[in-house]
Amino acid sequence: MGAISRSIALLLCPLIAPMSAAFVVTVTSTKRSMTLIKSVVQADIHVPSLIVFDLDNTLWTPELYQLRKLQQSQTTPVAGRDVRLFPGAQTVVDSLRSGMYEGTQFAIASRTQSVEWAHDLLQQFGLVDLIDYVQIFPGSKRTHFENLHAQSGIPYSNMLFFDDARDGKFGNCVPVSSMGVLTVHCPGGLTSESIFTNALGKFSVWDKRPAIIEWDGTLTLLDQQTKKGDRLEGVVKMVNEDRRFGFIQSRAGHDVFFHFNNVPKGKVKKGDSLSFVVSQDPKYAHKRMAVDIEVIPPSTSLQDTTTKTGAVTMNTFSMNLPFAALLANQYKTLETRNGTMFVPYPPGTKMLLHVGKRVYPDGDRHVDVMRSGGLSMNDIAKLKALPPGYGTGMVVAIVELGRTYETTLEERSTLGVQQKVGAFGADSGKMVTEIKRVEYLTRGVPVSGQGGVFKADIDRSVIPAGWI
């Protein structure tokens, strides 16, 4: 009997139990586990050799330090009453009990001060027999992983780690990622099994560079982030003259804080091009700021390296992830809106695609639509991701529009239209615009997004051949 067959057999065992309230909960968990199993099998996902979970605010809630009344009364917390597993964590635990992850080991890495409580709760939740390695002690998460590597013999590049704390003084994802482990930032905990399955999909296509899977499912490569000592160029995005500070949008797409004390002549304005060095903020050890700032004359700025004949102003529209990536990656060929934004523009109009800094909150319904067309989770993860060097707050592609026309809900609810839109009919707008063709720019260009169709100035050299 194969691993999945054994999983299903084990999951069906509760069906012979007497009917009770506990039985209802078991059947509910069983259904969720079978859904998770189906997702992994259909996606043909390559599973890591070691999957590691943080405890507080990742597997369970609340964080143990918050149970002050129990500490004062010296009472041990009770699983399910004082501390509960997140719904997604419960589903993952049920799948572990099914034995579906043969060949994969599991571990705990927690920095909690409540060491005895944590071990006791693992026992109460029935996790002790499911976990191969346990590292629970205050201190560095890097030490946890050094120990896990020594105990298991598994290379860091074949590990996947889930944690609610990303960076800063108490962050875990960044330091562990720097060791070569693919980390998953889940600030609200494992609230849904989709966080787990999406991470497995990302791991399958991960190129082993230090990276973090963000809360919205996107992948951040650490070597693309601004680091202390880096000299960068960027454009002043915002200034507060009264408080004498502002933010620079770097060409890498990241916003960097600066103070007027570090600016020549003590003042700059929005839109100025600057060269600067990334340093540590003296007030906040975990934050970065720009120092050694130089104002770049327009004639020499990397942001404006061409003459007037080398620059182009184009109509631009903004979309949020994941739909901006689906369009840029040529999966999404219909864009729908309830407004008439595209109506004035005839077929053949070319526009720039800007990626907003928000993630559209559709509850991963687009994943269900894409899977209805036979795509694996692996394929979906690729289509939802932007290439390295392209990110939020940037113009990333050029698009040629087709015709724009009004539709009915019935027309938008057909399977073919839903797959071209990337959304169910009820979730899409009545005005449909065809995307005739799309191509990535030669590099992403930082641009401040706006609503509707707006103008953006970019260097002609970033536009691929054959478009203008």
PADRENFI-660785 format. One line per 8 residues: number of its first residue (from 1); for each residue x, y, z of C-alpha. Coordinates in nm, 3 decimals. Example, Ala and Ser with C-alpha at 12.3 -4.5 7.8 and 13.67 -1.06 7.14 Angstrom:
# PADRENFI-660785
1) 1.230 -0.450 0.780 | 1.367 -0.106 0.714
***
This chain:
# PADRENFI-660785
1) 0.000 0.000 0.000 | 0.143 0.344 -0.100 | 0.185 0.643 0.131 | -0.130 0.817 0.008 | -0.338 0.497 0.024 | -0.222 0.445 0.382 | -0.309 0.807 0.454 | -0.665 0.765 0.329
9) -0.704 0.436 0.513 | -0.589 0.594 0.838 | -0.811 0.895 0.785 | -1.116 0.672 0.731 | -1.057 0.481 1.056 | -1.264 0.730 1.261 | -1.569 0.636 1.052 | -1.607 0.314 1.254
17) -1.611 0.506 1.584 | -1.940 0.567 1.770 | -2.118 0.889 1.681 | -2.031 1.170 1.925 | -1.930 1.535 1.937 | -1.566 1.426 1.915 | -1.658 1.218 1.609 | -1.795 1.528 1.432
25) -1.471 1.716 1.497 | -1.269 1.419 1.373 | -1.467 1.395 1.050 | -1.425 1.771 0.992 | -1.049 1.744 1.044 | -1.045 1.435 0.822 | -1.210 1.622 0.535 | -0.960 1.906 0.564
33) -0.669 1.661 0.574 | -0.797 1.480 0.265 | -0.821 1.815 0.087 | -0.461 1.889 0.184 | -0.351 1.544 0.065 | -0.531 1.597 -0.267 | -0.362 1.936 -0.312 | -0.015 1.792 -0.259
41) -0.074 1.486 -0.477 | -0.227 1.681 -0.767 | 0.055 1.935 -0.759 | 0.324 1.664 -0.765 | 0.515 1.869 -0.509 | 0.872 1.792 -0.410 | 0.858 1.797 -0.030 | 1.156 1.916 0.180
49) 1.353 1.665 0.387 | 1.293 1.866 0.706 | 0.998 2.094 0.783 | 1.042 2.310 1.094 | 0.778 2.505 1.287 | 0.800 2.782 1.543 | 0.543 2.747 1.824 | 0.411 3.078 1.964
57) 0.185 3.258 1.716 | 0.282 3.009 1.443 | 0.143 2.668 1.543 | -0.061 2.787 1.838 | -0.206 3.094 2.007 | -0.175 3.283 2.238 | 0.196 3.322 2.296 | 0.289 3.152 2.621
65) 0.427 3.468 2.783 | 0.075 3.616 2.763 | -0.062 3.358 3.007 | 0.037 3.570 3.307 | -0.253 3.459 3.529 | -0.152 3.096 3.489 | 0.207 3.188 3.567 | 0.100 3.363 3.885
73) -0.107 3.064 3.995 | 0.163 2.820 3.879 | -0.099 2.636 3.675 | -0.003 2.444 3.361 | -0.197 2.557 3.049 | -0.446 2.312 2.902 | -0.440 2.238 2.530 | -0.763 2.336 2.359
81) -0.869 2.561 2.646 | -0.582 2.796 2.731 | -0.382 2.734 2.414 | -0.524 2.626 2.078 | -0.377 2.527 1.744 | -0.448 2.754 1.448 | -0.693 2.595 1.199 | -0.426 2.552 0.932
89) -0.187 2.404 1.188 | -0.454 2.157 1.299 | -0.503 2.043 0.940 | -0.128 2.000 0.891 | -0.107 1.802 1.216 | -0.389 1.575 1.098 | -0.201 1.517 0.773 | 0.111 1.424 0.970
97) -0.091 1.167 1.162 | -0.202 1.019 0.831 | 0.160 0.938 0.743 | 0.139 1.107 0.405 | 0.486 1.265 0.432 | 0.702 0.955 0.420 | 1.066 1.054 0.379 | 1.010 1.394 0.542
105) 1.104 1.471 0.899 | 0.954 1.741 1.121 | 1.100 1.964 1.391 | 1.016 2.239 1.639 | 1.238 2.546 1.685 | 1.112 2.783 1.955 | 1.276 3.062 2.157 | 1.006 3.069 2.425
113) 1.103 3.128 2.786 | 0.827 2.886 2.893 | 1.025 2.574 2.804 | 0.845 2.328 3.034 | 0.503 2.452 2.928 | 0.594 2.417 2.561 | 0.706 2.055 2.605 | 0.394 1.976 2.807
121) 0.165 2.126 2.542 | 0.336 1.928 2.267 | 0.248 1.619 2.470 | -0.112 1.733 2.524 | -0.165 1.808 2.155 | -0.029 1.463 2.067 | 0.263 1.605 1.871 | 0.550 1.434 2.049
129) 0.529 1.118 1.839 | 0.499 1.321 1.518 | 0.804 1.543 1.570 | 1.154 1.408 1.503 | 1.358 1.691 1.657 | 1.276 1.950 1.923 | 1.476 2.266 1.991 | 1.306 2.475 2.261
137) 1.519 2.725 2.452 | 1.570 3.105 2.462 | 1.846 3.245 2.249 | 1.936 3.251 1.882 | 1.722 3.073 1.627 | 2.041 3.018 1.430 | 2.162 2.795 1.715 | 1.840 2.596 1.688
145) 1.910 2.530 1.321 | 2.275 2.453 1.373 | 2.162 2.185 1.617 | 1.895 2.055 1.378 | 2.151 2.031 1.100 | 2.394 1.842 1.327 | 2.125 1.604 1.452 | 1.960 1.527 1.120
153) 2.248 1.561 0.874 | 2.005 1.741 0.643 | 2.151 2.039 0.451 | 1.995 2.379 0.519 | 1.887 2.402 0.154 | 1.654 2.106 0.205 | 1.472 2.261 0.501 | 1.151 2.466 0.514
161) 1.079 2.685 0.819 | 0.755 2.855 0.932 | 0.772 3.153 1.172 | 0.562 3.459 1.259 | 0.860 3.694 1.321 | 1.033 3.820 1.007 | 1.313 4.066 1.087 | 1.430 4.323 1.337
169) 1.550 4.263 1.691 | 1.323 3.963 1.749 | 1.300 3.846 1.388 | 1.370 3.486 1.290 | 1.300 3.454 0.917 | 1.587 3.676 0.802 | 1.866 3.519 1.013 | 1.751 3.165 0.932
177) 1.715 3.247 0.561 | 2.072 3.375 0.559 | 2.181 3.022 0.659 | 2.028 2.885 0.337 | 1.690 2.771 0.475 | 1.377 2.867 0.281 | 1.161 3.043 0.539 | 0.789 3.124 0.544
185) 0.673 3.443 0.715 | 0.326 3.385 0.859 | 0.265 3.684 1.092 | -0.086 3.570 1.178 | 0.012 3.207 1.230 | -0.087 2.902 1.025 | -0.445 3.018 0.991 | -0.503 2.824 0.669
193) -0.364 2.507 0.514 | -0.310 2.712 0.195 | -0.014 2.881 0.368 | 0.143 2.537 0.401 | 0.062 2.408 0.052 | 0.168 2.735 -0.113 | 0.500 2.712 0.070 | 0.551 2.357 -0.057
201) 0.482 2.481 -0.409 | 0.737 2.760 -0.372 | 0.993 2.513 -0.234 | 0.951 2.298 -0.545 | 1.069 2.580 -0.772 | 1.309 2.752 -0.531 | 1.656 2.809 -0.681 | 1.830 2.777 -0.340
209) 1.916 3.146 -0.306 | 1.846 3.288 0.042 | 1.478 3.383 0.035 | 1.162 3.440 0.239 | 0.811 3.343 0.135 | 0.611 3.647 0.247 | 0.269 3.645 0.412 | 0.106 3.724 0.076
217) 0.271 3.426 -0.098 | 0.536 3.626 -0.283 | 0.907 3.540 -0.266 | 1.167 3.791 -0.146 | 1.529 3.718 -0.231 | 1.756 3.844 0.045 | 2.029 3.939 -0.200 | 1.785 4.191 -0.351
225) 1.721 4.367 -0.021 | 1.913 4.674 0.080 | 2.188 4.592 0.328 | 2.411 4.799 0.550 | 2.695 4.952 0.346 | 2.519 4.930 0.009 | 2.539 5.244 -0.211 | 2.220 5.284 -0.405
233) 2.035 5.533 -0.618 | 1.673 5.629 -0.586 | 1.408 5.899 -0.602 | 1.264 6.095 -0.310 | 0.919 5.950 -0.257 | 0.795 6.153 0.040 | 0.918 6.438 0.260 | 0.794 6.580 0.586
241) 0.951 6.925 0.601 | 0.820 7.002 0.950 | 0.984 6.695 1.101 | 1.273 6.699 0.852 | 1.262 6.340 0.730 | 1.146 6.145 0.427 | 1.166 5.823 0.230 | 1.361 5.732 -0.082
249) 1.231 5.473 -0.325 | 1.545 5.290 -0.432 | 1.591 5.146 -0.779 | 1.570 4.802 -0.613 | 1.211 4.888 -0.518 | 1.263 4.931 -0.142 | 1.174 5.242 0.059 | 1.461 5.377 0.273
257) 1.422 5.633 0.552 | 1.639 5.948 0.555 | 1.678 6.254 0.775 | 1.752 6.603 0.645 | 2.066 6.610 0.863 | 2.221 6.366 0.614 | 2.127 6.571 0.306 | 2.359 6.829 0.145
265) 2.227 7.181 0.215 | 1.975 7.019 0.448 | 1.681 6.994 0.210 | 1.549 6.797 -0.088 | 1.209 6.777 -0.255 | 0.989 6.499 -0.383 | 1.115 6.362 -0.715 | 1.483 6.448 -0.657
273) 1.729 6.176 -0.758 | 1.973 6.078 -0.485 | 2.274 5.857 -0.432 | 2.312 5.721 -0.077 | 2.464 5.460 0.152 | 2.249 5.226 0.360 | 2.340 5.244 0.729 | 2.195 5.151 1.066
281) 1.948 5.390 1.227 | 2.117 5.507 1.551 | 1.782 5.517 1.733 | 1.656 5.176 1.619 | 1.914 4.899 1.585 | 1.693 4.686 1.360 | 1.610 4.963 1.109 | 1.801 5.094 0.807
289) 1.843 5.455 0.698 | 2.015 5.650 0.419 | 2.334 5.843 0.496 | 2.613 6.003 0.291 | 2.342 6.136 0.058 | 2.430 6.309 -0.267 | 2.185 6.489 -0.496 | 2.233 6.365 -0.851
297) 2.201 6.621 -1.131 | 1.936 6.515 -1.388 | 2.200 6.477 -1.659 | 2.386 6.202 -1.470 | 2.111 6.029 -1.275 | 2.052 5.659 -1.337 | 1.685 5.745 -1.306 | 1.708 5.986 -1.602
305) 2.004 5.884 -1.817 | 1.863 5.988 -2.154 | 1.794 6.310 -2.335 | 1.439 6.420 -2.399 | 1.435 6.215 -2.719 | 1.539 5.908 -2.514 | 1.255 5.935 -2.261 | 0.893 5.838 -2.320
313) 0.573 5.926 -2.136 | 0.311 5.651 -2.145 | -0.033 5.580 -2.009 | -0.005 5.346 -1.712 | -0.246 5.144 -1.497 | -0.184 4.970 -1.166 | -0.281 4.621 -1.051 | -0.213 4.442 -0.725
321) -0.061 4.098 -0.683 | -0.126 3.819 -0.763 | -0.324 3.945 -1.067 | -0.050 4.179 -1.189 | 0.188 3.882 -1.210 | -0.076 3.662 -1.375 | -0.120 3.928 -1.644 | 0.253 3.990 -1.691
329) 0.315 3.614 -1.714 | 0.053 3.587 -1.992 | -0.194 3.371 -1.800 | -0.452 3.644 -1.746 | -0.575 3.759 -2.089 | -0.890 3.943 -1.976 | -0.898 4.231 -1.726 | -1.235 4.315 -1.570
337) -1.346 4.627 -1.387 | -1.682 4.767 -1.285 | -1.574 5.114 -1.398 | -1.520 5.240 -1.752 | -1.148 5.311 -1.713 | -1.043 5.144 -2.039 | -1.347 5.243 -2.248 | -1.184 5.558 -2.400
345) -0.887 5.356 -2.533 | -0.932 5.178 -2.867 | -0.786 4.835 -2.952 | -0.411 4.857 -3.014 | -0.350 5.108 -2.731 | -0.028 5.035 -2.545 | 0.005 5.097 -2.172 | 0.251 5.023 -1.894
353) 0.162 4.780 -1.617 | 0.239 4.902 -1.265 | 0.241 4.662 -0.965 | 0.073 4.802 -0.655 | 0.206 4.742 -0.305 | -0.107 4.565 -0.178 | -0.221 4.209 -0.232 | -0.576 4.171 -0.359
361) -0.771 3.991 -0.082 | -0.965 3.726 -0.273 | -0.900 3.446 -0.023 | -0.699 3.248 -0.282 | -1.011 3.195 -0.494 | -0.794 3.255 -0.801 | -0.607 2.935 -0.710 | -0.931 2.736 -0.735
369) -1.000 2.890 -1.077 | -0.651 2.811 -1.203 | -0.664 2.455 -1.075 | -0.995 2.405 -1.257 | -0.793 2.442 -1.576 | -0.560 2.159 -1.479 | -0.269 2.367 -1.348 | -0.059 2.220 -1.068
377) 0.034 2.417 -0.757 | 0.385 2.427 -0.900 | 0.260 2.594 -1.219 | 0.042 2.834 -1.021 | 0.331 2.939 -0.797 | 0.540 3.025 -1.104 | 0.260 3.227 -1.265 | 0.199 3.426 -0.945
385) 0.565 3.524 -0.907 | 0.747 3.819 -1.064 | 1.102 3.760 -1.195 | 1.401 3.874 -0.987 | 1.448 4.250 -1.018 | 1.076 4.316 -1.067 | 0.858 4.397 -0.767 | 0.585 4.603 -0.608
393) 0.593 4.978 -0.662 | 0.741 4.927 -1.009 | 0.636 4.948 -1.372 | 0.719 4.596 -1.490 | 0.564 4.534 -1.833 | 0.411 4.686 -2.145 | 0.063 4.579 -2.255 | -0.137 4.607 -2.576
401) -0.512 4.636 -2.515 | -0.783 4.476 -2.723 | -1.148 4.574 -2.723 | -1.342 4.669 -2.410 | -1.702 4.555 -2.378 | -1.976 4.502 -2.119 | -2.074 4.151 -2.008 | -2.340 3.980 -1.800
409) -2.273 3.772 -1.490 | -2.380 3.463 -1.682 | -2.122 3.532 -1.955 | -1.846 3.592 -1.701 | -1.933 3.273 -1.513 | -1.842 3.039 -1.799 | -1.535 2.827 -1.730 | -1.337 2.967 -2.024
417) -1.389 3.332 -1.924 | -1.316 3.263 -1.556 | -0.982 3.105 -1.645 | -0.888 3.398 -1.870 | -0.978 3.645 -1.593 | -0.834 3.440 -1.308 | -1.149 3.491 -1.101 | -1.499 3.354 -1.063
425) -1.772 3.540 -1.249 | -1.926 3.681 -0.933 | -1.586 3.822 -0.829 | -1.511 3.997 -1.159 | -1.625 4.332 -1.302 | -1.883 4.380 -1.574 | -1.649 4.572 -1.809 | -1.405 4.333 -1.981
433) -1.087 4.444 -2.158 | -0.890 4.205 -2.377 | -0.512 4.181 -2.330 | -0.379 4.123 -2.680 | -0.013 4.087 -2.582 | 0.220 4.167 -2.293 | 0.597 4.163 -2.242 | 0.825 4.241 -1.949
441) 1.034 4.558 -1.962 | 1.409 4.496 -1.968 | 1.411 4.597 -1.601 | 1.161 4.708 -1.340 | 1.127 5.086 -1.298 | 1.020 5.235 -0.962 | 0.711 5.454 -1.014 | 0.458 5.590 -0.766
449) 0.124 5.429 -0.842 | -0.205 5.615 -0.884 | -0.567 5.526 -0.942 | -0.713 5.497 -1.290 | -0.496 5.557 -1.597 | -0.202 5.786 -1.518 | 0.117 5.905 -1.688 | 0.462 5.761 -1.621
457) 0.797 5.871 -1.764 | 1.043 5.591 -1.838 | 1.364 5.545 -2.034 | 1.302 5.415 -2.387 | 1.581 5.164 -2.338 | 1.371 4.958 -2.093 | 1.097 4.897 -2.352 | 1.149 4.570 -2.543
465) 1.201 4.581 -2.920 | 0.898 4.607 -3.143 | 0.674 4.800 -2.907 | 0.745 5.164 -2.996
***
